[in-house]
Amino acid sequence: EEQLVESGGGLVQPGRSLRLSCAASGFIFGDYAMHWVRQAPGKGLEWVSGIGWNSSIIRYADSVKGRFTISRDDAKNSLYLQMSSLTFEDMALYYCAKDQWLAPKGAFDLWGQGTMVIVSS
Amino acid sequence: EIILTQSPGTLSLSPGERATLSCKASQNIVSRFLAWYQQKPGQAPRLLIFGASRRAFGIPDRFSGSGSGTDFTLTISRLEPEDFAVYYCQQYDTSTSYTFGQGTKLEIK
């Protein structure tokens, strides 16, 4: 069974950093692009970042560019999101999602259950 | 950035009725780069439609997508109790980024 499991969320102060992880199983992780999507409490979905199958293509939403870094380790079937200079606006449930394609150019056909990031002083 | 506007914000219908959800883009998008997702409370989104009209694996045929250019529609032919949820459209333009609509809540009347 294909599965994505996020971890690493928690309570963090404004200005600090946090690293999220996503463990994939049930499919050939290295063959697909991957994404992070977030959802603030009671709000809609916001795409955060995407990375291609060999890390050759990396994209970020303007709202996180320069503060967040996406990466992947295909040997560990894992996706990461390094978040720095966190603000209250970054507080959300962060989902890991699998792209339909090698490059980040498809729809998201598998989602994890999310990991919550709470930004509070 | 392409902005997607979904309407209505909330749609109240009864089981067995037909649901029509709209997604309008601020500029033309290539049809194969439009998707629809369903999200139930406390759950992750689920892909329903990609390429504007192609059903994802395991999605019942009562769900259908249509449209082109700037106007796209998700239709649920006969509502089942499990279909009441929030629906999002998404464009995945290859140039820079992805955007979601603000969502349509489909509630039981």
Interface residues (C-beta under 8 A of the other chain):
Chain A: H35 V37 G44 L45 E46 W47 G50 R59 Y60 A61 D62 Y95 Q100 K105 G106 A107 F108 D109 W111 G112 Q113 G114
Chain B: E1 F33 A35 Y37 Q39 Q43 A44 P45 R46 L47 F50 G51 A56 F57 Y88 Q90 Y92 T94 T96 S97 Y98 T99 F100 G101 Q102 G103
